[in-house]
Amino acid sequence: MLEALLGTKNRELTLQYLLVFKEGYAREIAKYFDVSLPSIQNQLKHFEENGLALSKMSGRTKIYFFNPRYAFLPELTTLLDKARLYYKPELKEKLDMQRKRPRRVGKPL
């Protein structure tokens, strides 16, 4: 949806992931959307270099999240939320689900 504005589909998916899940690491994001790992790593590196994202180390894993001081963060999150309304139902459901793993069998809701 925002590919023309952001440049690549993976850039948009990475931003959507960070918005929905609040944080994530490259391999997790690549696996979630079934896209190449180097592409997601490049997007995250680009976001961090330009101040949109910050990172922290958790063991040997670099966790990325939005920079709360980024000047256009409220506008960006509004734009991403609006774009999500026009996604294909499969992608919309995947992002609305907000679960990284399935619920245990028999676990009450």
C-alpha positions in Angstrom: 0.0 0.0 0.0 2.7 2.5 1.0 5.4 1.0 -1.3 5.4 4.0 -3.6 6.0 6.3 -0.6 8.5 4.2 1.4 10.4 2.6 -1.5 10.0 -1.1 -0.8 7.4 -3.5 0.5 9.8 -4.9 3.1 10.3 -1.5 4.5 6.5 -1.1 5.0 6.2 -4.6 6.5 9.0 -3.9 8.9 7.4 -0.7 10.1 4.0 -2.5 10.5 5.7 -5.2 12.6 7.3 -2.7 14.9 4.1 -0.8 15.2 2.0 -3.9 16.1 4.4 -5.8 18.3 6.3 -2.7 19.7 9.7 -4.4 19.1 11.4 -7.2 17.2 14.6 -8.5 15.7 15.5 -9.1 12.1 15.2 -12.9 12.0 11.8 -12.8 13.8 10.4 -10.2 11.3 11.7 -12.0 8.3 10.3 -15.3 9.4 6.9 -13.7 10.3 6.4 -12.3 6.8 8.4 -15.1 5.0 10.8 -12.6 3.4 14.6 -12.6 3.1 16.6 -11.9 6.2 19.2 -9.5 4.6 16.4 -7.3 3.3 14.9 -6.9 6.8 18.4 -6.3 8.3 19.0 -3.6 5.8 15.7 -1.9 6.6 16.3 -2.0 10.3 19.8 -0.6 9.9 18.4 2.2 7.7 15.8 3.0 10.3 18.3 3.1 13.1 20.8 5.2 11.2 18.1 7.8 10.4 16.7 8.0 14.0 13.4 6.3 13.4 14.3 3.2 15.4 16.5 2.4 18.4 18.0 -0.9 19.4 19.1 -2.7 22.5 21.0 -5.9 22.9 19.3 -8.9 24.5 22.1 -11.4 24.8 23.5 -11.6 21.2 20.2 -10.5 19.7 19.7 -6.9 18.6 16.1 -5.8 19.4 14.7 -2.9 17.5 11.8 -0.5 18.5 10.5 2.9 17.4 12.4 5.9 18.8 9.8 7.7 20.9 11.6 11.0 20.2 11.3 10.7 16.4 9.7 13.9 15.3 7.2 12.4 12.9 6.3 9.2 14.9 2.7 10.2 15.6 2.1 11.0 11.9 3.9 7.8 10.8 1.8 5.6 13.1 -1.4 7.2 11.9 -0.4 6.6 8.3 0.5 2.9 9.0 -2.8 2.4 10.9 -4.7 3.8 7.9 -2.7 1.8 5.4 -3.5 -1.4 7.3 -7.2 -0.9 6.6 -6.6 -1.4 2.9 -4.4 -4.5 3.1 -5.5 -7.9 1.8 -7.5 -9.8 4.4 -4.8 -12.4 5.0 -2.2 -9.7 5.8 -4.6 -7.7 7.8 -5.6 -10.7 9.9 -1.9 -11.6 10.5 -1.2 -8.1 11.8 -4.4 -7.8 13.8 -3.8 -11.2 15.5 -0.8 -9.8 17.5 0.3 -13.3 18.6 3.7 -14.7 17.7 2.9 -18.3 18.6 -0.3 -20.4 18.8 -2.3 -20.7 21.9 -1.8 -23.9 23.9 -4.4 -26.5 23.1 -7.2 -26.5 25.7 -6.2 -23.2 27.2 -9.3 -21.1 28.2 -9.8 -17.8 26.6 
